[in-house]
Amino acid sequence: MFARILLAIDLNETPGSARAAQAALGLAAQGGGTVDVVNVVPDSGMAIVGAALGPGHDARILDEARKALEAFAAAHLPGLPATACHVVQGTIYDRIIATADRIGADAIVVGSHRPEFKDYLVGPNAARVVRHAAQSVLVVR
């Protein structure tokens, strides 16, 4: 069904990410596809904030995120090669879609945080991925 699936996870929401990982593995198994996983590290915001954090801060954060993502993959996505782990920085929904496009994903699996009243059914990042991605998107609660 889908040859390449991108699983977008939030390393700060491990239970939800684990559920999304199981859904991605199930979807891949149905069609003999493969899974890649991405974690997006948000920008520090304004340039003055980045300057105050000092040189090398972004590199350290990305390195820590890569280690955490590889540990998550080892625990929840057995056999996933390190080359299938992607850590990117920027606006969450934008970087998920850009990564899916870059790797040629057919589908995106994304978790959704518990909705607030204003979000109602789907969290804001998941909703934007659904609206703007060219790929099919599975939102896992």
N, C-alpha and C positions, 0 to 999 in steps of 0.2 A: 504494500500500500504506500508507505513512505520509505524512501531509500536513506534519507539522512534527516535526523531529528535533532533540533537544538533544544536542550533543556536549560531554561533560565532559572537560576536559583538565587535566593537571598541567604547568605551564610549566617545572617543574624536570626533566621527563622528556620532552624534545623528541622523541626517536626513537619512543617509544611513542605519544605524542600524535599524531605525524604518521601513524602506522599507523591510529590510531583515526579521524583526520580522513578518510583515504582510505575507510575503511569507511562512515563517515557519508555522504560524498559518493556512494558507490556505492548505498547504501540509498535516498538521496533521489532519485537518478537513476532507480531502478527504478519509483518511483511518482509521479514528478513533484513530490516534496516539497521543502521548504526546510530549511535547517540553521541553527540558532542554536548558539553556542558559549559555554560558561561555564567560568570559572576561579574556584575558591574559595580565598580567602586565609584561612588558619586564624586564629582568635582568638589574642591574645597570651597567653591563659591567665588567670591570676589578676589581679585588679584592680590589685594592687600592681606587677605587671610593667608593665602599661599606664601606670600613673602614673609609673614610673621612666623610661619611654621618652619621656615629655613630650607636651605638647599638639600636636596635628596629626600625630602619628606615623602613626596609622591612615589619615588622609587621604593622606599621602605614599605610604604602601605601596599603597593602593588605586589611586592615580594611576599609580604605576610599573607595577602589575599590568595596568591597562587599556592602557597603551602597549605592554607586552610582548604582551598578548593580541591587540591590533590588528596588531602586526608578525607574530605567528604566523599570524593569519587571512590577512593579505596574502600570506604565503609558501605556505600550505597549503590555503587555502580561497578561491581567487580569486573576486572579485566579491561577496564577503560584505559586506553593508552594516554600518557601525559600529553601527547599532541592533540588530544581531543578535549583538553581543558583550556578554556579561554578566560583570561582576566583582562577586562577592559575598563577604561575610566571615562566618565562623562555622564550625560543624561541617561537615566536607566532605560526608558523605553526606546530611545533613539539608538543606543549602543546594542541593545538586544536585536533590533531589526537590522542594523548594519552588520552585525556578526552573522546573522542568519543569511543575509545576502552574500557576504564575503565567502562563507563556506559552502554555499549552494544548498542550504537546508530546504527540505520540502515542507517541513512542519516545525512549529515551535510549541513547546510545552512550557507553560508558565504557571506558577502558583499565584494565588490571590489571597492577600491578607484578609482578616475578618473585616467585613465592610462597616463603614460608618454610615450614618443616615445619608450624608451627601453622596456617598459612593453607591449606595444601595445594593447592587448585585456584584460588582467587580471593582477591585481596587483601581486607583488612577493609572498606575503604570501598566497593569494587565489590560485595562480598557484601551489605553493608547496603542498597545501592541496589537490588540484585536482589530482596532480601527485602521491602523496604518500598514500592517504587514502584508506583503504579497503572498505569504505562505498561509497554510491552514494553521489555526491556533487552537490549542486545547488548554483551557483554563481549569486548573485543579484546585479545589477548595481544601 
